[in-house]
């Protein structure tokens, strides 16, 4: 995903997220910044952090595909659609493989 900000309009930021079938609990995150302007930019600091991805929060919503597989409607989504997280546009937030995201505060 690529973005620009008004704080640094001449800097293009790209966030790359990779998830692999063989390692479903691992998410590889890379970030790239590119100077689109003519002035030199100075990198002040780099921060690295490790996070855990909870695959139990992923659910099939009955819409979309992943490769050749059509998503089915999972039981938890059918019974509790109010437990899905919405993005800022009001649509269901998506994880890799086009899966919907359950709210971590929801009861199991």
PyMOL commands that set and color helices and strands:
alter all, ss='L'
color gray80, all
select helices_A, chain A and resi 55-57+75-79+81-83+96-98
alter helices_A, ss='H'
color red, helices_A
select strands_A, chain A and resi 2-3+11-20+23-35+58-59+65-66+69-70+100-101
alter strands_A, ss='S'
color yellow, strands_A
deselect
rebuild
show_as cartoon
